[in-house]
Amino acid sequence: MKVTILVFFIILLLMQAIQIDKTNPVVDKSLEIQAPKEVMGIFKNACYDCHSNQTTWPWYSSIAPASWIINDHVKHGRKALDFTSWESYSQEEKMKKLKEIYRTVYASMPLASYISMHKEAELSKEQRELIRTWTGVRR
């Protein structure tokens, strides 16, 4: 049993050598999404950590394997939707992303795993409806 625990801790220690890149790309403010103050507040509070180039990396993003999971979420989040690069999307891409926001904000975003560590990011029904209305997507 002692050997198993020792091996586990050695592996955990070695995992720390594999660090992630936590730098945020430079943000061109002219490309950032424009929305009413209330909507922007919701986006910045609940969405920007994964869906922008302004990620606030928490302390536990330096500890493997949590760092790998967080990095993966941020990479996929930015690829799916980057609020800080909004104006670089074509009109067709913007419409598609607005439809995706409309659909996902109602129940699946922010992710439950994110909310578990960021209670302030949990959206009320009213906040979800505000975002859905803002998108302009018809039901």
Phi and psi restraints in degrees (value plus and minus 20) as a CYANA .aco file:
   2 LYS   PHI     -82.3   -42.3
   2 LYS   PSI     -59.4   -19.4
   3 VAL   PHI     -85.3   -45.3
   3 VAL   PSI     -61.4   -21.4
   4 THR   PHI     -81.7   -41.7
   4 THR   PSI     -65.1   -25.1
   5 ILE   PHI     -85.1   -45.1
   5 ILE   PSI     -61.7   -21.7
   6 LEU   PHI     -82.3   -42.3
   6 LEU   PSI     -65.3   -25.3
   7 VAL   PHI     -81.4   -41.4
   7 VAL   PSI     -63.4   -23.4
   8 PHE   PHI     -77.2   -37.2
   8 PHE   PSI     -67.8   -27.8
   9 PHE   PHI     -88.1   -48.1
   9 PHE   PSI     -53.6   -13.6
  10 ILE   PHI     -86.7   -46.7
  10 ILE   PSI     -63.4   -23.4
  11 ILE   PHI     -82.7   -42.7
  11 ILE   PSI     -64.5   -24.5
  12 LEU   PHI     -80.0   -40.0
  12 LEU   PSI     -61.5   -21.5
  13 LEU   PHI     -84.8   -44.8
  13 LEU   PSI     -64.3   -24.3
  14 LEU   PHI     -84.6   -44.6
  14 LEU   PSI     -52.7   -12.7
  15 MET   PHI     -81.7   -41.7
  15 MET   PSI     -48.1    -8.1
  16 GLN   PHI     -87.3   -47.3
  16 GLN   PSI     -36.8     3.2
  17 ALA   PHI     -91.8   -51.8
  17 ALA   PSI     -41.2    -1.2
  18 ILE   PHI    -112.9   -72.9
  18 ILE   PSI      74.2   114.2
  19 GLN   PHI    -114.7   -74.7
  19 GLN   PSI     132.4   172.4
  20 ILE   PHI    -117.7   -77.7
  20 ILE   PSI     140.2   180.2
  21 ASP   PHI    -105.6   -65.6
  21 ASP   PSI      96.4   136.4
  22 LYS   PHI    -129.1   -89.1
  22 LYS   PSI       3.1    43.1
  23 THR   PHI    -104.7   -64.7
  23 THR   PSI     125.0   165.0
  24 ASN   PHI    -118.5   -78.5
  24 ASN   PSI     114.7   154.7
  25 PRO   PHI     -80.0   -40.0
  25 PRO   PSI     134.6   174.6
  26 VAL   PHI     -83.0   -43.0
  26 VAL   PSI     117.5   157.5
  27 VAL   PHI    -121.7   -81.7
  27 VAL   PSI     106.8   146.8
  28 ASP   PHI    -113.9   -73.9
  28 ASP   PSI      85.9   125.9
  29 LYS   PHI     -77.0   -37.0
  29 LYS   PSI     -44.1    -4.1
  30 SER   PHI     -91.7   -51.7
  30 SER   PSI     -34.7     5.3
  31 LEU   PHI    -117.0   -77.0
  31 LEU   PSI     -28.9    11.1
  32 GLU   PHI     -89.9   -49.9
  32 GLU   PSI     126.6   166.6
  33 ILE   PHI     -79.2   -39.2
  33 ILE   PSI     124.3   164.3
  34 GLN   PHI    -132.4   -92.4
  34 GLN   PSI     107.6   147.6
  35 ALA   PHI    -172.3  -132.3
  35 ALA   PSI     143.4   183.4
  36 PRO   PHI     -76.1   -36.1
  36 PRO   PSI     133.9   173.9
  37 LYS   PHI     -70.8   -30.8
  37 LYS   PSI     -63.6   -23.6
  38 GLU   PHI     -84.0   -44.0
  38 GLU   PSI     -62.1   -22.1
  39 VAL   PHI     -88.5   -48.5
  39 VAL   PSI     -64.0   -24.0
  40 MET   PHI     -80.8   -40.8
  40 MET   PSI     -58.7   -18.7
  41 GLY   PHI     -80.7   -40.7
  41 GLY   PSI     -62.3   -22.3
  42 ILE   PHI     -85.0   -45.0
  42 ILE   PSI     -67.9   -27.9
  43 PHE   PHI     -77.2   -37.2
  43 PHE   PSI     -68.4   -28.4
  44 LYS   PHI     -86.8   -46.8
  44 LYS   PSI     -54.2   -14.2
  45 ASN   PHI     -99.4   -59.4
  45 ASN   PSI     -56.5   -16.5
  46 ALA   PHI    -133.7   -93.7
  46 ALA   PSI     -35.1     4.9
  47 CYS   PHI    -142.3  -102.3
  47 CYS   PSI     -51.6   -11.6
  48 TYR   PHI     -82.5   -42.5
  48 TYR   PSI     -48.5    -8.5
  49 ASP   PHI     -80.6   -40.6
  49 ASP   PSI     -52.2   -12.2
  50 CYS   PHI    -128.7   -88.7
  50 CYS   PSI     -43.4    -3.4
  51 HIS   PHI    -136.4   -96.4
  51 HIS   PSI      19.2    59.2
  52 SER   PHI    -180.4  -140.4
  52 SER   PSI     154.1   194.1
  53 ASN   PHI    -116.6   -76.6
  53 ASN   PSI       5.4    45.4
  54 GLN   PHI    -143.4  -103.4
  54 GLN   PSI      23.6    63.6
  55 THR   PHI     -84.6   -44.6
  55 THR   PSI     112.7   152.7
  56 THR   PHI    -116.6   -76.6
  56 THR   PSI      90.1   130.1
  57 TRP   PHI    -103.2   -63.2
  57 TRP   PSI      97.7   137.7
  58 PRO   PHI     -92.6   -52.6
  58 PRO   PSI     145.4   185.4
  59 TRP   PHI     -77.0   -37.0
  59 TRP   PSI     -56.4   -16.4
  60 TYR   PHI     -96.1   -56.1
  60 TYR   PSI     -22.9    17.1
  61 SER   PHI     -97.9   -57.9
  61 SER   PSI     -18.5    21.5
  62 SER   PHI    -122.1   -82.1
  62 SER   PSI     -19.5    20.5
  63 ILE   PHI    -136.3   -96.3
  63 ILE   PSI      96.1   136.1
  64 ALA   PHI     -93.7   -53.7
  64 ALA   PSI     126.0   166.0
  65 PRO   PHI    -108.7   -68.7
  65 PRO   PSI     -22.1    17.9
  66 ALA   PHI     -78.5   -38.5
  66 ALA   PSI     -58.0   -18.0
  67 SER   PHI     -80.0   -40.0
  67 SER   PSI     -57.3   -17.3
  68 TRP   PHI     -87.8   -47.8
  68 TRP   PSI     -61.5   -21.5
  69 ILE   PHI     -85.4   -45.4
  69 ILE   PSI     -66.2   -26.2
  70 ILE   PHI     -82.3   -42.3
  70 ILE   PSI     -65.4   -25.4
  71 ASN   PHI     -80.1   -40.1
  71 ASN   PSI     -61.0   -21.0
  72 ASP   PHI     -83.5   -43.5
  72 ASP   PSI     -62.8   -22.8
  73 HIS   PHI     -82.6   -42.6
  73 HIS   PSI     -63.1   -23.1
  74 VAL   PHI     -85.9   -45.9
  74 VAL   PSI     -64.8   -24.8
  75 LYS   PHI     -78.7   -38.7
  75 LYS   PSI     -68.3   -28.3
  76 HIS   PHI     -87.6   -47.6
  76 HIS   PSI     -59.1   -19.1
  77 GLY   PHI     -81.6   -41.6
  77 GLY   PSI     -67.2   -27.2
  78 ARG   PHI     -84.0   -44.0
  78 ARG   PSI     -57.9   -17.9
  79 LYS   PHI     -86.1   -46.1
  79 LYS   PSI     -59.0   -19.0
  80 ALA   PHI     -92.4   -52.4
  80 ALA   PSI     -60.2   -20.2
  81 LEU   PHI    -182.8  -142.8
  81 LEU   PSI     103.7   143.7
  82 ASP   PHI    -143.1  -103.1
  82 ASP   PSI      84.4   124.4
  83 PHE   PHI     -82.0   -42.0
  83 PHE   PSI     -47.0    -7.0
  84 THR   PHI    -104.2   -64.2
  84 THR   PSI     -22.1    17.9
  85 SER   PHI    -143.1  -103.1
  85 SER   PSI      -2.2    37.8
  86 TRP   PHI     -71.5   -31.5
  86 TRP   PSI     -66.2   -26.2
  87 GLU   PHI     -91.8   -51.8
  87 GLU   PSI     -28.5    11.5
  88 SER   PHI    -104.6   -64.6
  88 SER   PSI     -30.6     9.4
  89 TYR   PHI     -98.2   -58.2
  89 TYR   PSI     127.5   167.5
  90 SER   PHI     -91.5   -51.5
  90 SER   PSI     145.9   185.9
  91 GLN   PHI     -79.4   -39.4
  91 GLN   PSI     -59.0   -19.0
  92 GLU   PHI     -83.2   -43.2
  92 GLU   PSI     -63.7   -23.7
  93 GLU   PHI     -85.0   -45.0
  93 GLU   PSI     -59.8   -19.8
  94 LYS   PHI     -81.7   -41.7
  94 LYS   PSI     -64.4   -24.4
  95 MET   PHI     -82.2   -42.2
  95 MET   PSI     -62.4   -22.4
  96 LYS   PHI     -82.9   -42.9
  96 LYS   PSI     -63.4   -23.4
  97 LYS   PHI     -88.7   -48.7
  97 LYS   PSI     -56.0   -16.0
  98 LEU   PHI     -82.2   -42.2
  98 LEU   PSI     -60.5   -20.5
  99 LYS   PHI     -84.0   -44.0
  99 LYS   PSI     -59.2   -19.2
 100 GLU   PHI     -86.3   -46.3
 100 GLU   PSI     -61.6   -21.6
 101 ILE   PHI     -80.9   -40.9
 101 ILE   PSI     -67.3   -27.3
 102 TYR   PHI     -74.1   -34.1
 102 TYR   PSI     -65.3   -25.3
 103 ARG   PHI     -93.8   -53.8
 103 ARG   PSI     -67.2   -27.2
 104 THR   PHI    -100.2   -60.2
 104 THR   PSI     -48.7    -8.7
 105 VAL   PHI     -88.5   -48.5
 105 VAL   PSI     -40.8    -0.8
 106 TYR   PHI     -88.1   -48.1
 106 TYR   PSI     -54.9   -14.9
 107 ALA   PHI    -163.1  -123.1
 107 ALA   PSI     -57.0   -17.0
 108 SER   PHI    -115.4   -75.4
 108 SER   PSI     -29.8    10.2
 109 MET   PHI    -146.3  -106.3
 109 MET   PSI     125.6   165.6
 110 PRO   PHI     -82.2   -42.2
 110 PRO   PSI     138.3   178.3
 111 LEU   PHI     -81.9   -41.9
 111 LEU   PSI     125.5   165.5
 112 ALA   PHI     -79.0   -39.0
 112 ALA   PSI     -56.8   -16.8
 113 SER   PHI     -84.5   -44.5
 113 SER   PSI     -53.6   -13.6
 114 TYR   PHI     -92.0   -52.0
 114 TYR   PSI     -65.4   -25.4
 115 ILE   PHI     -82.1   -42.1
 115 ILE   PSI     -53.2   -13.2
 116 SER   PHI     -80.9   -40.9
 116 SER   PSI     -47.5    -7.5
 117 MET   PHI    -124.7   -84.7
 117 MET   PSI     -31.0     9.0
 118 HIS   PHI    -156.0  -116.0
 118 HIS   PSI      54.1    94.1
 119 LYS   PHI     -75.9   -35.9
 119 LYS   PSI     -51.6   -11.6
 120 GLU   PHI     -86.5   -46.5
 120 GLU   PSI     -34.7     5.3
 121 ALA   PHI    -107.8   -67.8
 121 ALA   PSI     -27.0    13.0
 122 GLU   PHI     -88.9   -48.9
 122 GLU   PSI     106.5   146.5
 123 LEU   PHI    -112.2   -72.2
 123 LEU   PSI     118.5   158.5
 124 SER   PHI     -98.5   -58.5
 124 SER   PSI     147.4   187.4
 125 LYS   PHI     -80.4   -40.4
 125 LYS   PSI     -59.2   -19.2
 126 GLU   PHI     -85.3   -45.3
 126 GLU   PSI     -61.4   -21.4
 127 GLN   PHI     -85.0   -45.0
 127 GLN   PSI     -61.5   -21.5
 128 ARG   PHI     -81.9   -41.9
 128 ARG   PSI     -62.9   -22.9
 129 GLU   PHI     -87.5   -47.5
 129 GLU   PSI     -56.7   -16.7
 130 LEU   PHI     -80.4   -40.4
 130 LEU   PSI     -65.4   -25.4
 131 ILE   PHI     -85.0   -45.0
 131 ILE   PSI     -64.9   -24.9
 132 ARG   PHI     -80.6   -40.6
 132 ARG   PSI     -62.0   -22.0
 133 THR   PHI     -84.2   -44.2
 133 THR   PSI     -63.5   -23.5
 134 TRP   PHI     -79.2   -39.2
 134 TRP   PSI     -56.5   -16.5
 135 THR   PHI     -81.8   -41.8
 135 THR   PSI     -46.0    -6.0
 136 GLY   PHI      58.2    98.2
 136 GLY   PSI     -13.8    26.2
 137 VAL   PHI     -97.7   -57.7
 137 VAL   PSI     115.3   155.3
 138 ARG   PHI    -108.5   -68.5
 138 ARG   PSI     123.3   163.3
